[in-house]
């Protein structure tokens, strides 16, 4: 469990450092990017190892088929929000932080089906980080002007890419022994 907690903490600090310690970023003069990337990679490895080693104790509720279905729909939306952010789709002009909203949706979806101590630490911790990140960004910057233009080809590409990535993510979950569409 310690590796899981450490991974979430390193992830959060690596992402929050530039907002919490703005002078730190200026002092490093561009050298912070590889350092942050290394910390994020280390945190992901620690979270993965910590998750695999954690004993799923202390269930708040019993996950069921309905929650798994809700999780799958939320995950589809979370993956789409990443496409919205990366491709600057129409919805990116309506949601100020589509990628962080995607992380929050992803975390909430996973909390529904992992209501145990490791799930609360991992997904609850990353949900808390994303909420704090949005609060800090909103305090430090003004919203960008939305781009209301719709490019149908780009929107279709975003949907197709979302479905392909969602399928790949589901496949990886099955590969690691976590059936996403049923037991």
Residue pairs with C-beta under 8 A, 6 or more apart in sequence:
1 50
1 54
1 55
1 117
1 118
1 121
2 50
3 46
3 47
3 49
3 50
3 53
4 46
4 47
4 50
4 51
4 53
4 54
4 118
4 121
4 122
5 50
5 121
5 125
6 46
6 50
7 42
7 43
7 44
7 45
7 46
7 47
7 48
7 49
7 50
8 43
8 47
8 121
8 122
8 125
8 126
8 129
9 43
9 125
10 39
10 42
10 43
10 46
11 39
11 40
11 43
11 44
11 47
11 126
11 129
12 125
12 126
12 128
12 129
12 132
13 39
14 36
14 39
14 40
14 43
15 36
15 40
15 129
15 133
16 129
16 132
16 133
16 136
17 24
17 25
17 32
17 36
18 24
18 25
18 32
19 133
19 136
19 137
19 140
20 136
24 32
25 32
28 35
47 122
50 118
50 122
51 118
51 122
54 117
54 118
54 121
55 118
56 114
56 116
56 117
56 118
56 119
57 116
57 117
58 116
58 117
59 115
59 116
60 115
60 116
60 120
61 115
63 112
63 113
63 114
63 115
65 182
67 112
67 113
68 113
68 180
68 181
68 182
70 109
70 112
71 109
71 110
71 112
71 113
71 180
72 109
72 180
72 181
74 105
74 106
74 108
74 109
74 112
75 105
75 106
75 109
75 166
75 169
75 180
76 162
76 166
77 102
77 105
78 102
78 103
78 105
78 106
78 109
79 102
79 162
79 165
79 166
79 169
80 102
80 158
80 159
80 162
81 91
81 95
81 98
81 99
81 101
81 102
81 105
82 98
82 99
82 102
82 165
83 89
83 158
83 159
83 161
83 162
83 165
84 91
84 92
84 95
84 98
84 102
84 158
85 92
85 98
85 99
85 102
86 99
87 154
87 157
87 158
87 161
88 147
89 154
89 155
89 158
90 148
90 149
90 150
90 151
90 155
91 98
92 98
92 146
92 147
93 146
93 147
93 148
94 146
95 101
96 134
96 138
96 143
97 134
97 137
100 130
100 133
100 134
100 137
103 126
103 127
103 130
104 127
104 130
104 131
106 126
107 123
107 124
107 126
107 127
107 130
108 123
108 127
110 119
110 122
110 123
111 119
111 120
111 123
111 124
111 127
113 119
114 120
114 122
114 123
170 180
170 181
173 179
173 180
174 180
